Amino acid sequence: MSEKPDEPDSPEQRRKAERAAARARMEHQHTWVDLQIRQAMERGDFDDLPGAGKPIEGLGPQHDPDWWLKKLVERERITVLPPSVSLRKEDAAMEETLDRLHSEREVRAHVEDFNARVIHARYSLSPGPPLVTMPRDVDATVAAWRERRDARRTPPADPAPPRRRRWWRRRG
């Protein structure tokens, strides 16, 4: 019976050996990271960083665990509205949005997508106020867009220039 001293006998000894090896790898990784940081500091990579020597913003008397999420929403200007409110806002600005599109196919696709989202919101249980926005008639919306587009394309008729008064008629 020759047992190798390197190989553990039981599963418990095997787990202990694996944990010891993992601990050693992590310790080695910590020393490697510390070495990289120390070398960067010696090179001066951390000199003159923005905000150096200034207090960290948002640190107050109590800790808010969602501070990073609030900063992200503020920085990216993300608005999270219930579907009923966001669809209502989109419906109110629909003409302006459609007027920025260039082809009838784009307008039709945008209105069909809007209608699909309205129908999906109607049949799903979502938080917030009830959905009062109705799907739009695609053909009528496209026709209204076409009329607005044509009105923008035709230049307004120039009014007749004002008649010049003769110099002898300018008095009184």
Biotite code that builds the C-alpha atoms (Angstrom):
import biotite.structure as struc

atoms = struc.array([
    struc.Atom([0.000, 0.000, 0.000], chain_id="A", res_id=1, res_name="MET", atom_name="CA", element="C"),
    struc.Atom([1.935, 2.923, -1.181], chain_id="A", res_id=2, res_name="SER", atom_name="CA", element="C"),
    struc.Atom([0.018, 6.134, -0.830], chain_id="A", res_id=3, res_name="GLU", atom_name="CA", element="C"),
    struc.Atom([1.168, 9.278, -2.456], chain_id="A", res_id=4, res_name="LYS", atom_name="CA", element="C"),
    struc.Atom([1.449, 12.119, 0.029], chain_id="A", res_id=5, res_name="PRO", atom_name="CA", element="C"),
    struc.Atom([0.168, 14.645, -2.567], chain_id="A", res_id=6, res_name="ASP", atom_name="CA", element="C"),
    struc.Atom([-3.192, 12.991, -3.182], chain_id="A", res_id=7, res_name="GLU", atom_name="CA", element="C"),
    struc.Atom([-5.849, 13.341, -0.490], chain_id="A", res_id=8, res_name="PRO", atom_name="CA", element="C"),
    struc.Atom([-7.685, 10.204, 0.590], chain_id="A", res_id=9, res_name="ASP", atom_name="CA", element="C"),
    struc.Atom([-11.172, 11.445, 1.330], chain_id="A", res_id=10, res_name="SER", atom_name="CA", element="C"),
    struc.Atom([-13.451, 13.929, -0.430], chain_id="A", res_id=11, res_name="PRO", atom_name="CA", element="C"),
    struc.Atom([-13.153, 16.170, 2.641], chain_id="A", res_id=12, res_name="GLU", atom_name="CA", element="C"),
    struc.Atom([-9.369, 16.318, 2.302], chain_id="A", res_id=13, res_name="GLN", atom_name="CA", element="C"),
    struc.Atom([-9.748, 16.955, -1.428], chain_id="A", res_id=14, res_name="ARG", atom_name="CA", element="C"),
    struc.Atom([-12.061, 19.944, -0.725], chain_id="A", res_id=15, res_name="ARG", atom_name="CA", element="C"),
    struc.Atom([-9.628, 21.333, 1.835], chain_id="A", res_id=16, res_name="LYS", atom_name="CA", element="C"),
    struc.Atom([-6.804, 21.065, -0.664], chain_id="A", res_id=17, res_name="ALA", atom_name="CA", element="C"),
    struc.Atom([-8.876, 22.800, -3.365], chain_id="A", res_id=18, res_name="GLU", atom_name="CA", element="C"),
    struc.Atom([-9.769, 25.610, -0.957], chain_id="A", res_id=19, res_name="ARG", atom_name="CA", element="C"),
    struc.Atom([-6.127, 26.029, 0.024], chain_id="A", res_id=20, res_name="ALA", atom_name="CA", element="C"),
    struc.Atom([-5.134, 26.207, -3.652], chain_id="A", res_id=21, res_name="ALA", atom_name="CA", element="C"),
    struc.Atom([-7.874, 28.772, -4.354], chain_id="A", res_id=22, res_name="ALA", atom_name="CA", element="C"),
    struc.Atom([-6.760, 30.821, -1.345], chain_id="A", res_id=23, res_name="ARG", atom_name="CA", element="C"),
    struc.Atom([-3.180, 30.765, -2.626], chain_id="A", res_id=24, res_name="ALA", atom_name="CA", element="C"),
    struc.Atom([-4.297, 31.858, -6.123], chain_id="A", res_id=25, res_name="ARG", atom_name="CA", element="C"),
    struc.Atom([-6.331, 34.729, -4.663], chain_id="A", res_id=26, res_name="MET", atom_name="CA", element="C"),
    struc.Atom([-3.397, 35.803, -2.490], chain_id="A", res_id=27, res_name="GLU", atom_name="CA", element="C"),
    struc.Atom([-1.151, 35.742, -5.527], chain_id="A", res_id=28, res_name="HIS", atom_name="CA", element="C"),
    struc.Atom([-3.721, 37.792, -7.464], chain_id="A", res_id=29, res_name="GLN", atom_name="CA", element="C"),
    struc.Atom([-3.873, 40.368, -4.645], chain_id="A", res_id=30, res_name="HIS", atom_name="CA", element="C"),
    struc.Atom([-0.112, 40.750, -4.706], chain_id="A", res_id=31, res_name="THR", atom_name="CA", element="C"),
    struc.Atom([-0.141, 41.087, -8.502], chain_id="A", res_id=32, res_name="TRP", atom_name="CA", element="C"),
    struc.Atom([-2.826, 43.821, -8.332], chain_id="A", res_id=33, res_name="VAL", atom_name="CA", element="C"),
    struc.Atom([-0.913, 45.612, -5.569], chain_id="A", res_id=34, res_name="ASP", atom_name="CA", element="C"),
    struc.Atom([2.235, 45.437, -7.686], chain_id="A", res_id=35, res_name="LEU", atom_name="CA", element="C"),
    struc.Atom([0.423, 46.928, -10.704], chain_id="A", res_id=36, res_name="GLN", atom_name="CA", element="C"),
    struc.Atom([-0.974, 49.778, -8.594], chain_id="A", res_id=37, res_name="ILE", atom_name="CA", element="C"),
    struc.Atom([2.406, 50.489, -7.019], chain_id="A", res_id=38, res_name="ARG", atom_name="CA", element="C"),
    struc.Atom([4.097, 50.611, -10.445], chain_id="A", res_id=39, res_name="GLN", atom_name="CA", element="C"),
    struc.Atom([1.389, 52.942, -11.803], chain_id="A", res_id=40, res_name="ALA", atom_name="CA", element="C"),
    struc.Atom([1.844, 55.252, -8.811], chain_id="A", res_id=41, res_name="MET", atom_name="CA", element="C"),
    struc.Atom([5.609, 55.321, -9.381], chain_id="A", res_id=42, res_name="GLU", atom_name="CA", element="C"),
    struc.Atom([5.066, 56.208, -13.050], chain_id="A", res_id=43, res_name="ARG", atom_name="CA", element="C"),
    struc.Atom([2.715, 59.018, -11.986], chain_id="A", res_id=44, res_name="GLY", atom_name="CA", element="C"),
    struc.Atom([-0.395, 57.628, -13.684], chain_id="A", res_id=45, res_name="ASP", atom_name="CA", element="C"),
    struc.Atom([-2.554, 58.748, -10.753], chain_id="A", res_id=46, res_name="PHE", atom_name="CA", element="C"),
    struc.Atom([-1.199, 62.292, -10.560], chain_id="A", res_id=47, res_name="ASP", atom_name="CA", element="C"),
    struc.Atom([-3.538, 65.168, -11.434], chain_id="A", res_id=48, res_name="ASP", atom_name="CA", element="C"),
    struc.Atom([-6.707, 63.085, -11.645], chain_id="A", res_id=49, res_name="LEU", atom_name="CA", element="C"),
    struc.Atom([-9.941, 65.124, -11.775], chain_id="A", res_id=50, res_name="PRO", atom_name="CA", element="C"),
    struc.Atom([-11.491, 65.398, -8.349], chain_id="A", res_id=51, res_name="GLY", atom_name="CA", element="C"),
    struc.Atom([-8.253, 64.657, -6.517], chain_id="A", res_id=52, res_name="ALA", atom_name="CA", element="C"),
    struc.Atom([-8.349, 66.064, -2.997], chain_id="A", res_id=53, res_name="GLY", atom_name="CA", element="C"),
    struc.Atom([-12.049, 66.900, -3.208], chain_id="A", res_id=54, res_name="LYS", atom_name="CA", element="C"),
    struc.Atom([-14.793, 65.247, -1.186], chain_id="A", res_id=55, res_name="PRO", atom_name="CA", element="C"),
    struc.Atom([-16.858, 62.570, -2.883], chain_id="A", res_id=56, res_name="ILE", atom_name="CA", element="C"),
    struc.Atom([-20.237, 63.887, -3.985], chain_id="A", res_id=57, res_name="GLU", atom_name="CA", element="C"),
    struc.Atom([-23.382, 62.428, -2.501], chain_id="A", res_id=58, res_name="GLY", atom_name="CA", element="C"),
    struc.Atom([-21.883, 61.221, 0.743], chain_id="A", res_id=59, res_name="LEU", atom_name="CA", element="C"),
    struc.Atom([-24.313, 62.350, 3.365], chain_id="A", res_id=60, res_name="GLY", atom_name="CA", element="C"),
    struc.Atom([-25.159, 61.382, 6.904], chain_id="A", res_id=61, res_name="PRO", atom_name="CA", element="C"),
    struc.Atom([-27.104, 58.269, 5.809], chain_id="A", res_id=62, res_name="GLN", atom_name="CA", element="C"),
    struc.Atom([-26.188, 55.675, 3.221], chain_id="A", res_id=63, res_name="HIS", atom_name="CA", element="C"),
    struc.Atom([-28.481, 55.211, 0.219], chain_id="A", res_id=64, res_name="ASP", atom_name="CA", element="C"),
    struc.Atom([-27.962, 51.766, -1.356], chain_id="A", res_id=65, res_name="PRO", atom_name="CA", element="C"),
    struc.Atom([-29.474, 52.951, -4.657], chain_id="A", res_id=66, res_name="ASP", atom_name="CA", element="C"),
    struc.Atom([-27.208, 55.990, -5.041], chain_id="A", res_id=67, res_name="TRP", atom_name="CA", element="C"),
    struc.Atom([-25.604, 54.656, -8.220], chain_id="A", res_id=68, res_name="TRP", atom_name="CA", element="C"),
    struc.Atom([-28.987, 53.987, -9.828], chain_id="A", res_id=69, res_name="LEU", atom_name="CA", element="C"),
    struc.Atom([-30.207, 57.501, -9.031], chain_id="A", res_id=70, res_name="LYS", atom_name="CA", element="C"),
    struc.Atom([-26.999, 58.988, -10.456], chain_id="A", res_id=71, res_name="LYS", atom_name="CA", element="C"),
    struc.Atom([-27.427, 56.920, -13.632], chain_id="A", res_id=72, res_name="LEU", atom_name="CA", element="C"),
    struc.Atom([-31.025, 58.091, -14.068], chain_id="A", res_id=73, res_name="VAL", atom_name="CA", element="C"),
    struc.Atom([-29.956, 61.683, -13.521], chain_id="A", res_id=74, res_name="GLU", atom_name="CA", element="C"),
    struc.Atom([-26.916, 61.495, -15.806], chain_id="A", res_id=75, res_name="ARG", atom_name="CA", element="C"),
    struc.Atom([-28.658, 59.671, -18.667], chain_id="A", res_id=76, res_name="GLU", atom_name="CA", element="C"),
    struc.Atom([-31.952, 61.544, -18.215], chain_id="A", res_id=77, res_name="ARG", atom_name="CA", element="C"),
    struc.Atom([-33.872, 58.298, -18.054], chain_id="A", res_id=78, res_name="ILE", atom_name="CA", element="C"),
    struc.Atom([-37.566, 58.672, -17.391], chain_id="A", res_id=79, res_name="THR", atom_name="CA", element="C"),
    struc.Atom([-39.411, 55.684, -16.119], chain_id="A", res_id=80, res_name="VAL", atom_name="CA", element="C"),
    struc.Atom([-43.121, 56.188, -16.578], chain_id="A", res_id=81, res_name="LEU", atom_name="CA", element="C"),
    struc.Atom([-45.947, 53.693, -16.459], chain_id="A", res_id=82, res_name="PRO", atom_name="CA", element="C"),
    struc.Atom([-46.880, 52.521, -19.963], chain_id="A", res_id=83, res_name="PRO", atom_name="CA", element="C"),
    struc.Atom([-50.214, 54.343, -19.860], chain_id="A", res_id=84, res_name="SER", atom_name="CA", element="C"),
    struc.Atom([-48.545, 57.694, -19.182], chain_id="A", res_id=85, res_name="VAL", atom_name="CA", element="C"),
    struc.Atom([-45.692, 57.218, -21.663], chain_id="A", res_id=86, res_name="SER", atom_name="CA", element="C"),
    struc.Atom([-48.126, 56.151, -24.414], chain_id="A", res_id=87, res_name="LEU", atom_name="CA", element="C"),
    struc.Atom([-50.324, 59.148, -23.671], chain_id="A", res_id=88, res_name="ARG", atom_name="CA", element="C"),
    struc.Atom([-47.301, 61.473, -23.969], chain_id="A", res_id=89, res_name="LYS", atom_name="CA", element="C"),
    struc.Atom([-46.227, 59.801, -27.188], chain_id="A", res_id=90, res_name="GLU", atom_name="CA", element="C"),
    struc.Atom([-49.741, 60.104, -28.601], chain_id="A", res_id=91, res_name="ASP", atom_name="CA", element="C"),
    struc.Atom([-49.820, 63.816, -27.798], chain_id="A", res_id=92, res_name="ALA", atom_name="CA", element="C"),
    struc.Atom([-46.529, 64.392, -29.653], chain_id="A", res_id=93, res_name="ALA", atom_name="CA", element="C"),
    struc.Atom([-47.291, 61.998, -32.518], chain_id="A", res_id=94, res_name="MET", atom_name="CA", element="C"),
    struc.Atom([-47.731, 64.648, -35.246], chain_id="A", res_id=95, res_name="GLU", atom_name="CA", element="C"),
    struc.Atom([-44.417, 66.309, -34.393], chain_id="A", res_id=96, res_name="GLU", atom_name="CA", element="C"),
    struc.Atom([-42.677, 62.931, -34.395], chain_id="A", res_id=97, res_name="THR", atom_name="CA", element="C"),
    struc.Atom([-44.215, 61.913, -37.708], chain_id="A", res_id=98, res_name="LEU", atom_name="CA", element="C"),
    struc.Atom([-43.343, 65.253, -39.320], chain_id="A", res_id=99, res_name="ASP", atom_name="CA", element="C"),
    struc.Atom([-39.663, 64.423, -38.795], chain_id="A", res_id=100, res_name="ARG", atom_name="CA", element="C"),
    struc.Atom([-39.992, 61.212, -40.835], chain_id="A", res_id=101, res_name="LEU", atom_name="CA", element="C"),
    struc.Atom([-39.271, 61.308, -44.559], chain_id="A", res_id=102, res_name="HIS", atom_name="CA", element="C"),
    struc.Atom([-41.292, 58.572, -46.210], chain_id="A", res_id=103, res_name="SER", atom_name="CA", element="C"),
    struc.Atom([-44.796, 57.203, -46.019], chain_id="A", res_id=104, res_name="GLU", atom_name="CA", element="C"),
    struc.Atom([-43.404, 53.745, -45.269], chain_id="A", res_id=105, res_name="ARG", atom_name="CA", element="C"),
    struc.Atom([-41.595, 55.089, -42.177], chain_id="A", res_id=106, res_name="GLU", atom_name="CA", element="C"),
    struc.Atom([-44.755, 56.864, -40.993], chain_id="A", res_id=107, res_name="VAL", atom_name="CA", element="C"),
    struc.Atom([-46.862, 53.772, -41.472], chain_id="A", res_id=108, res_name="ARG", atom_name="CA", element="C"),
    struc.Atom([-44.331, 51.582, -39.624], chain_id="A", res_id=109, res_name="ALA", atom_name="CA", element="C"),
    struc.Atom([-44.135, 54.073, -36.733], chain_id="A", res_id=110, res_name="HIS", atom_name="CA", element="C"),
    struc.Atom([-47.924, 54.241, -36.342], chain_id="A", res_id=111, res_name="VAL", atom_name="CA", element="C"),
    struc.Atom([-48.268, 50.447, -36.567], chain_id="A", res_id=112, res_name="GLU", atom_name="CA", element="C"),
    struc.Atom([-45.584, 50.045, -33.888], chain_id="A", res_id=113, res_name="ASP", atom_name="CA", element="C"),
    struc.Atom([-47.413, 52.576, -31.690], chain_id="A", res_id=114, res_name="PHE", atom_name="CA", element="C"),
    struc.Atom([-50.687, 50.699, -32.160], chain_id="A", res_id=115, res_name="ASN", atom_name="CA", element="C"),
    struc.Atom([-49.039, 47.373, -31.286], chain_id="A", res_id=116, res_name="ALA", atom_name="CA", element="C"),
    struc.Atom([-47.654, 48.857, -28.053], chain_id="A", res_id=117, res_name="ARG", atom_name="CA", element="C"),
    struc.Atom([-51.072, 50.329, -27.163], chain_id="A", res_id=118, res_name="VAL", atom_name="CA", element="C"),
    struc.Atom([-52.770, 46.961, -27.709], chain_id="A", res_id=119, res_name="ILE", atom_name="CA", element="C"),
    struc.Atom([-50.057, 45.171, -25.713], chain_id="A", res_id=120, res_name="HIS", atom_name="CA", element="C"),
    struc.Atom([-50.479, 47.650, -22.837], chain_id="A", res_id=121, res_name="ALA", atom_name="CA", element="C"),
    struc.Atom([-54.254, 47.179, -22.919], chain_id="A", res_id=122, res_name="ARG", atom_name="CA", element="C"),
    struc.Atom([-53.968, 43.423, -22.403], chain_id="A", res_id=123, res_name="TYR", atom_name="CA", element="C"),
    struc.Atom([-51.190, 43.458, -19.820], chain_id="A", res_id=124, res_name="SER", atom_name="CA", element="C"),
    struc.Atom([-51.472, 44.250, -16.155], chain_id="A", res_id=125, res_name="LEU", atom_name="CA", element="C"),
    struc.Atom([-49.228, 47.220, -15.661], chain_id="A", res_id=126, res_name="SER", atom_name="CA", element="C"),
    struc.Atom([-48.895, 49.576, -12.722], chain_id="A", res_id=127, res_name="PRO", atom_name="CA", element="C"),
    struc.Atom([-50.084, 53.137, -12.893], chain_id="A", res_id=128, res_name="GLY", atom_name="CA", element="C"),
    struc.Atom([-53.209, 54.840, -14.117], chain_id="A", res_id=129, res_name="PRO", atom_name="CA", element="C"),
    struc.Atom([-55.523, 53.114, -16.574], chain_id="A", res_id=130, res_name="PRO", atom_name="CA", element="C"),
    struc.Atom([-54.726, 53.327, -20.276], chain_id="A", res_id=131, res_name="LEU", atom_name="CA", element="C"),
    struc.Atom([-57.048, 55.725, -22.075], chain_id="A", res_id=132, res_name="VAL", atom_name="CA", element="C"),
    struc.Atom([-55.009, 56.026, -25.279], chain_id="A", res_id=133, res_name="THR", atom_name="CA", element="C"),
    struc.Atom([-56.634, 54.414, -28.275], chain_id="A", res_id=134, res_name="MET", atom_name="CA", element="C"),
    struc.Atom([-54.865, 52.910, -31.289], chain_id="A", res_id=135, res_name="PRO", atom_name="CA", element="C"),
    struc.Atom([-54.692, 55.274, -34.256], chain_id="A", res_id=136, res_name="ARG", atom_name="CA", element="C"),
    struc.Atom([-56.220, 54.686, -37.661], chain_id="A", res_id=137, res_name="ASP", atom_name="CA", element="C"),
    struc.Atom([-53.119, 54.086, -39.771], chain_id="A", res_id=138, res_name="VAL", atom_name="CA", element="C"),
    struc.Atom([-54.564, 55.260, -43.092], chain_id="A", res_id=139, res_name="ASP", atom_name="CA", element="C"),
    struc.Atom([-56.071, 58.434, -41.619], chain_id="A", res_id=140, res_name="ALA", atom_name="CA", element="C"),
    struc.Atom([-52.834, 59.263, -39.794], chain_id="A", res_id=141, res_name="THR", atom_name="CA", element="C"),
    struc.Atom([-50.770, 58.742, -42.949], chain_id="A", res_id=142, res_name="VAL", atom_name="CA", element="C"),
    struc.Atom([-53.191, 60.909, -44.941], chain_id="A", res_id=143, res_name="ALA", atom_name="CA", element="C"),
    struc.Atom([-52.948, 63.698, -42.344], chain_id="A", res_id=144, res_name="ALA", atom_name="CA", element="C"),
    struc.Atom([-49.134, 63.426, -42.436], chain_id="A", res_id=145, res_name="TRP", atom_name="CA", element="C"),
    struc.Atom([-49.207, 63.656, -46.247], chain_id="A", res_id=146, res_name="ARG", atom_name="CA", element="C"),
    struc.Atom([-51.360, 66.818, -46.089], chain_id="A", res_id=147, res_name="GLU", atom_name="CA", element="C"),
    struc.Atom([-49.028, 68.446, -43.563], chain_id="A", res_id=148, res_name="ARG", atom_name="CA", element="C"),
    struc.Atom([-46.015, 67.490, -45.687], chain_id="A", res_id=149, res_name="ARG", atom_name="CA", element="C"),
    struc.Atom([-47.582, 68.944, -48.835], chain_id="A", res_id=150, res_name="ASP", atom_name="CA", element="C"),
    struc.Atom([-48.481, 72.149, -46.975], chain_id="A", res_id=151, res_name="ALA", atom_name="CA", element="C"),
    struc.Atom([-44.849, 72.480, -45.866], chain_id="A", res_id=152, res_name="ARG", atom_name="CA", element="C"),
    struc.Atom([-43.567, 71.901, -49.394], chain_id="A", res_id=153, res_name="ARG", atom_name="CA", element="C"),
    struc.Atom([-45.715, 74.516, -51.143], chain_id="A", res_id=154, res_name="THR", atom_name="CA", element="C"),
    struc.Atom([-44.355, 77.979, -50.532], chain_id="A", res_id=155, res_name="PRO", atom_name="CA", element="C"),
    struc.Atom([-46.842, 80.484, -49.176], chain_id="A", res_id=156, res_name="PRO", atom_name="CA", element="C"),
    struc.Atom([-48.188, 82.894, -51.727], chain_id="A", res_id=157, res_name="ALA", atom_name="CA", element="C"),
    struc.Atom([-46.341, 86.195, -51.566], chain_id="A", res_id=158, res_name="ASP", atom_name="CA", element="C"),
    struc.Atom([-48.664, 89.031, -50.733], chain_id="A", res_id=159, res_name="PRO", atom_name="CA", element="C"),
    struc.Atom([-48.606, 91.946, -53.138], chain_id="A", res_id=160, res_name="ALA", atom_name="CA", element="C"),
    struc.Atom([-45.814, 94.326, -52.234], chain_id="A", res_id=161, res_name="PRO", atom_name="CA", element="C"),
    struc.Atom([-47.069, 97.503, -50.622], chain_id="A", res_id=162, res_name="PRO", atom_name="CA", element="C"),
    struc.Atom([-47.606, 100.313, -53.081], chain_id="A", res_id=163, res_name="ARG", atom_name="CA", element="C"),
    struc.Atom([-45.107, 103.037, -52.819], chain_id="A", res_id=164, res_name="ARG", atom_name="CA", element="C"),
    struc.Atom([-46.571, 106.362, -52.109], chain_id="A", res_id=165, res_name="ARG", atom_name="CA", element="C"),
    struc.Atom([-45.332, 109.173, -54.241], chain_id="A", res_id=166, res_name="ARG", atom_name="CA", element="C"),
    struc.Atom([-43.373, 111.843, -52.540], chain_id="A", res_id=167, res_name="TRP", atom_name="CA", element="C"),
    struc.Atom([-46.002, 114.491, -53.148], chain_id="A", res_id=168, res_name="TRP", atom_name="CA", element="C"),
    struc.Atom([-48.696, 112.377, -51.478], chain_id="A", res_id=169, res_name="ARG", atom_name="CA", element="C"),
    struc.Atom([-46.714, 111.654, -48.320], chain_id="A", res_id=170, res_name="ARG", atom_name="CA", element="C"),
    struc.Atom([-47.791, 114.834, -46.610], chain_id="A", res_id=171, res_name="ARG", atom_name="CA", element="C"),
    struc.Atom([-50.628, 114.740, -44.248], chain_id="A", res_id=172, res_name="GLY", atom_name="CA", element="C"),
])
